[in-house]
Amino acid sequence: MILLVNWGTLMVETATLPRVMLCLARVDTGGAPEHAFQLMKALSGQVDFHVTCPTDRPYFQRFVSLLGADRIIEIPHRRLSPSALARMFRAVRECKIDIIHSHGKGGGVYGRLVGLASGRRVIYTSHGMNPVAKDGQWYRDSDVWLDMILGKITDATICVSEGEKAEIVGQHISKPDKLTVIENGVSNGLPRKHVNAPDAPLKLVAVSRFDPQKNPDELLELVKILSRRDVPGGFHLTVLGDGAGRVDFERGLDAGSLSEYVTMTGAVADARKVFRQSDMLVSTSVWEGMPLALLEAMSEGLPVVASDVVGNRDVVEDGKSGFLYPLGQPKAAADSVLLLADASVRQGFGDAGRSLVAAKHSVAHMANQTLKVYHKVLQRQANQQPGDSYQKNDDVGRQEVV
């Protein structure tokens, strides 16, 4: 029997919330776990979330605090495990998951394999594509072939920037009409007043996982160059984050007698506290998706000096909210740092960046656009399967079929 229920007179919820499992293969530091965390908070009450991830700090604990331990399925850190795949498959079936939303390459492998095995809908957000196709020989790269194959079993792919979308299309992984751009969002920061302090060092901050993507060798070279330049009041760099390459970075500091210029904090619970005490952010990344560290720093009124690569150039307006320098030219990065040594210049750039982030990169917009993708994928499934019970229940007063 078909029963028509009018929501205007009978406030009974007949449709369940979309049940979405977020899948990440690393949740130590980085934009992907923060993106997932903000997404879950913003869509609380609109989506029934579960998470598959390793027990990395700090985000595993944050996910548990937000959802409860019973909604977290553990997998290894960036390692494919048959037993973890089986555990995730069972959880998808038992929890009646509708969508597996994978984040990052490792999460994308887990999520899409389990999606194929379980028949669930799969959404993938890459959070940055390594630009391997610059020589035109994309067909020689195994990662490209993996993405192409897994893309065949993906219902929707979300790009966090237009630059990332262009890389995916350029590497022949997907056609433009199969991709949706939803730019990263961050919460608003605090107003910032930059002042000249002649006796205080210029305070730089960087965020790094000390891996090839973040390019710590170039950051080290930037420190070396600045140590030889006439920086009014001197300078000091605080590096947030951790990773396997941290030991080599510290050895490089010691070998170049540069340790006095740098403080290593390791992973921090709240990077924004450090941003508010800094004068500018520097990034030497080889590639990005849309870096949350840059967005958060700009929201706190910090100008940025960043490598001119995908992701960074999608965020920074060169000459307005910061400077983009050619990758591999740390001397150009040092020149840009010196241009921002004057507080009045930093103030103008910082205000421009803060306004840009507030206008274009809100968490609410990012979450709402993602929710639309969830509903679109599920509605497509309902259209393909007329007996499917899923209904989008975001319109009060309409009629539902139950």
C-alpha positions in Angstrom: 0.0 0.0 0.0 1.2 3.5 -0.8 0.6 6.1 1.9 0.9 9.8 1.2 1.9 11.8 4.3 1.6 15.6 4.3 4.4 17.0 6.4 2.5 20.3 6.9 -0.1 18.5 9.1 1.7 15.3 10.3 5.3 16.0 11.5 6.5 12.4 11.2 9.9 11.7 9.7 9.4 8.9 7.2 12.8 9.2 5.4 16.1 8.3 7.1 19.1 10.5 6.9 21.7 9.6 4.3 24.1 7.2 5.9 27.6 8.1 4.8 30.9 6.5 5.7 34.0 8.7 5.3 37.1 6.8 4.5 40.7 8.1 5.1 44.0 6.2 5.2 45.8 8.9 7.2 44.4 11.2 9.9 47.6 12.6 11.5 47.9 16.1 10.1 46.8 17.6 6.8 43.9 19.1 5.0 41.9 15.9 4.3 41.2 15.0 8.0 40.4 18.6 8.9 38.1 18.8 5.9 36.3 15.6 7.0 36.1 16.8 10.6 34.5 20.2 9.5 32.2 18.4 7.1 30.8 16.1 9.9 30.3 19.0 12.3 28.6 21.2 9.7 26.2 18.4 8.5 25.4 17.1 12.0 21.7 16.3 12.0 21.5 16.1 8.2 23.8 13.1 7.6 24.3 9.9 9.6 28.1 9.7 9.5 30.5 6.8 10.2 34.3 6.9 9.7 36.9 4.4 8.5 40.5 5.6 9.4 43.7 4.7 11.3 44.3 5.6 14.9 46.6 8.5 14.1 46.7 11.6 16.3 45.1 14.0 16.5 42.1 13.4 14.3 41.2 9.8 15.4 40.5 11.2 18.9 38.6 14.1 17.4 36.4 11.8 15.3 35.7 9.6 18.4 34.7 12.7 20.4 32.4 13.8 17.6 30.8 10.5 16.7 31.5 8.0 19.4 33.9 5.0 19.2 31.2 2.7 17.9 31.1 4.6 14.6 34.8 4.4 13.9 36.2 1.4 11.9 40.0 1.1 12.2 42.3 0.5 9.2 46.1 0.7 9.0 48.0 4.0 8.3 48.5 4.1 4.5 48.7 0.3 4.0 46.2 -1.9 2.2 45.1 -4.8 4.5 42.8 -7.6 3.4 41.5 -8.0 7.0 40.8 -4.2 7.2 38.9 -4.4 3.9 36.8 -7.3 5.2 36.2 -5.3 8.5 35.1 -2.3 6.5 32.9 -4.4 4.3 31.1 -5.9 7.3 30.6 -2.5 8.8 29.1 -1.1 5.6 26.6 -3.9 5.5 25.7 -3.9 9.2 25.4 -0.1 9.4 23.4 0.0 6.1 25.7 2.6 4.7 24.3 4.4 1.6 27.5 6.2 0.4 31.2 5.6 0.9 32.9 9.0 0.6 36.7 8.5 0.3 39.3 11.1 0.9 42.8 11.0 -0.5 44.5 8.3 -2.5 44.7 5.6 0.2 41.2 6.2 1.4 40.1 6.1 -2.3 41.5 2.6 -2.7 39.8 1.3 0.4 36.5 3.0 -0.2 36.1 2.2 -3.9 37.1 -1.5 -3.5 34.6 -1.9 -0.7 32.0 0.1 -2.6 32.4 -2.3 -5.6 32.1 -5.4 -3.3 29.1 -4.1 -1.4 27.3 -2.4 -4.2 27.3 0.9 -2.3 27.5 4.3 -4.0 31.0 5.8 -4.0 32.2 9.5 -3.9 35.9 10.4 -4.1 37.7 13.6 -3.1 41.4 13.5 -4.0 42.7 16.5 -2.0 45.6 17.1 -4.5 46.9 15.5 -7.6 50.6 14.9 -8.2 51.3 16.8 -11.5 53.0 13.8 -13.1 51.8 14.5 -16.6 53.9 17.6 -17.3 56.1 15.6 -19.7 53.0 14.4 -21.6 53.8 10.8 -20.7 51.0 10.3 -18.2 50.5 6.7 -19.5 53.7 5.6 -17.8 52.6 6.5 -14.3 51.0 3.7 -12.3 49.1 6.1 -10.0 47.4 7.6 -13.1 46.3 4.1 -14.2 45.1 3.3 -10.7 43.0 6.4 -10.6 41.7 5.8 -14.1 40.6 2.2 -13.2 39.1 3.2 -9.8 37.3 6.1 -11.5 35.2 3.6 -13.4 33.6 2.5 -10.2 33.2 6.0 -8.7 29.7 7.6 -8.8 31.0 11.2 -8.3 34.4 12.8 -8.0 34.8 16.1 -6.0 37.7 18.4 -6.7 38.7 20.9 -4.1 39.9 23.5 -6.6 39.7 24.3 -10.3 43.5 23.7 -10.5 43.0 20.1 -9.2 40.2 19.6 -11.7 42.5 20.7 -14.5 45.2 18.2 -13.4 42.7 15.3 -13.3 41.5 16.1 -16.8 45.0 16.7 -18.0 46.1 13.3 -16.8 43.2 11.7 -18.6 41.8 10.3 -15.4 38.3 11.7 -15.9 36.3 14.0 -18.3 35.3 17.5 -17.1 31.6 16.7 -17.0 32.2 13.9 -14.5 33.9 16.2 -11.9 32.4 18.6 -9.4 34.4 21.5 -7.9 33.7 22.2 -4.2 36.4 24.5 -2.8 37.6 23.9 0.8 36.0 26.0 3.5 37.3 27.3 6.8 35.9 29.2 9.8 36.4 32.9 10.0 39.5 34.2 11.9 40.1 37.2 14.0 41.0 40.7 12.8 44.8 41.2 12.8 46.8 44.4 13.3 50.3 44.2 11.9 52.9 46.5 13.5 56.6 47.2 13.0 58.7 46.0 15.8 62.3 46.9 14.9 63.9 44.9 17.8 61.7 41.8 17.2 62.4 39.2 14.5 60.1 38.8 11.5 58.0 35.8 12.5 57.4 33.2 9.7 55.4 30.1 10.0 55.2 26.9 7.8 53.1 23.8 8.0 54.7 20.6 6.8 54.5 16.8 6.9 58.2 16.6 5.9 57.4 14.6 2.8 58.2 15.2 -0.9 54.9 16.9 -1.5 55.7 19.6 1.1 59.2 20.0 -0.2 61.1 20.6 3.1 64.5 20.8 1.2 63.4 24.0 -0.4 62.1 25.4 2.9 65.6 24.6 4.4 67.2 26.5 1.5 64.9 29.5 2.1 66.1 29.6 5.7 69.7 29.5 4.5 69.2 32.4 2.1 67.3 34.5 4.6 70.1 34.0 7.1 72.4 35.8 4.7 70.1 38.6 3.9 69.6 41.9 5.8 66.2 41.3 7.4 65.3 44.2 9.7 65.3 42.8 13.2 66.2 39.4 11.9 63.7 36.5 11.3 62.5 33.3 12.9 60.6 30.4 11.4 58.2 28.1 13.3 57.5 24.8 11.5 54.3 23.0 12.5 53.9 19.3 11.8 55.8 16.0 11.9 56.8 13.2 9.6 59.5 10.8 8.5 61.6 13.6 6.9 61.8 15.7 10.1 65.0 14.1 11.2 66.7 14.9 7.9 65.4 18.5 8.1 66.8 19.0 11.6 70.2 17.5 10.4 70.2 20.1 7.6 69.6 22.9 10.1 72.5 21.6 12.2 74.8 21.2 9.3 74.2 24.7 8.1 74.3 26.3 11.6 70.7 27.4 11.1 69.0 25.9 14.2 68.8 29.4 15.9 66.5 30.5 13.1 64.0 27.7 13.4 61.6 26.2 16.0 60.1 22.8 15.4 56.8 22.2 17.2 55.7 18.9 15.9 52.0 18.4 15.5 49.9 21.1 17.2 46.3 20.9 18.4 45.5 24.4 17.1 47.6 25.9 14.3 45.6 29.1 14.4 47.0 30.1 17.8 50.5 30.1 16.1 49.2 31.9 13.1 47.9 34.8 15.3 51.4 35.2 16.7 53.1 35.2 13.3 53.7 37.7 10.6 53.3 35.6 7.4 53.0 32.0 6.2 55.4 30.4 3.8 54.7 27.3 1.7 57.2 25.4 -0.6 54.8 22.6 -1.7 55.3 20.9 -5.0 51.5 20.5 -5.3 48.3 20.9 -3.3 44.6 20.5 -3.7 43.4 23.6 -1.9 45.6 23.9 1.2 43.6 24.5 4.4 46.8 25.9 6.1 46.9 28.7 3.6 43.1 29.4 4.0 43.3 29.4 7.8 46.4 31.6 7.8 44.7 34.1 5.4 41.5 34.0 7.5 43.7 35.2 10.4 45.0 38.1 8.4 48.4 36.6 7.4 49.9 37.3 4.0 51.4 34.3 2.2 54.5 33.5 0.3 53.9 30.3 -1.6 55.2 28.3 -4.5 53.3 28.9 -7.7 51.7 25.5 -8.0 48.2 24.0 -8.3 46.3 24.6 -5.1 48.5 27.5 -3.9 47.6 29.6 -6.9 44.0 28.7 -6.5 44.1 30.4 -3.1 46.6 33.2 -3.2 46.0 36.3 -5.4 49.6 37.1 -6.4 50.4 40.7 -5.4 47.2 41.2 -3.4 46.9 38.6 -0.6 50.5 37.3 -0.9 53.2 36.4 -3.4 53.6 33.3 -5.6 57.2 32.4 -6.4 58.4 29.9 -9.1 58.9 26.5 -7.6 62.6 25.7 -7.3 63.6 29.3 -6.9 64.0 29.9 -3.1 65.8 33.2 -3.8 62.6 34.5 -5.3 60.7 33.3 -2.2 63.2 35.2 0.0 62.7 38.4 -2.0 59.0 38.1 -1.4 59.5 37.6 2.3 61.5 40.9 2.4 58.8 42.7 0.5 56.5 41.8 3.4 58.9 42.9 6.1 57.1 46.3 6.3 54.0 46.1 8.6 51.9 48.4 6.4 52.4 46.1 3.4 51.5 43.0 5.5 48.4 44.8 6.7 47.1 45.4 3.2 47.9 41.9 2.0 46.5 40.4 5.2 43.2 42.3 5.0 42.8 41.4 1.3 43.3 37.7 2.1 41.0 37.7 5.1 38.2 39.3 3.0 38.7 36.8 0.2 38.5 33.8 2.5 35.4 35.1 4.3 33.6 35.7 0.9 34.6 32.5 -0.9 35.6 29.8 1.5 33.0 29.2 4.2 32.6 25.8 5.8 28.8 26.2 5.4 29.0 26.6 1.7 31.5 23.7 1.3 29.2 21.4 3.5 26.0 22.4 1.7 27.5 21.7 -1.7 28.7 18.3 -0.6 25.3 17.5 0.8 23.8 18.3 -2.6 26.2 15.7 -4.2 25.1 13.1 -1.6 21.4 13.7 -2.5 22.1 13.7 -6.2 23.9 10.4 -6.1 21.2 8.8 -4.0 18.4 10.2 -6.1 20.2 8.8 -9.2 20.2 5.4 -7.4 16.5 5.8 -6.6 15.7 6.5 -10.2 17.5 3.4 -11.3 15.8 1.3 -8.6 12.1 2.4 -8.4 11.6 0.4 -5.3 14.3 2.2 -3.3 12.9 3.8 -0.1 15.4 6.7 0.0 13.7 10.1 -0.1 15.4 13.5 0.4 13.6 15.1 3.3 14.8 18.7 3.2 11.5 20.2 2.0 9.0 20.7 4.9 5.4 20.6 3.6 5.8 18.3 0.6 4.4 14.8 0.3 6.4 11.7 0.9 5.9 8.2 -0.4 6.3 5.6 2.3 
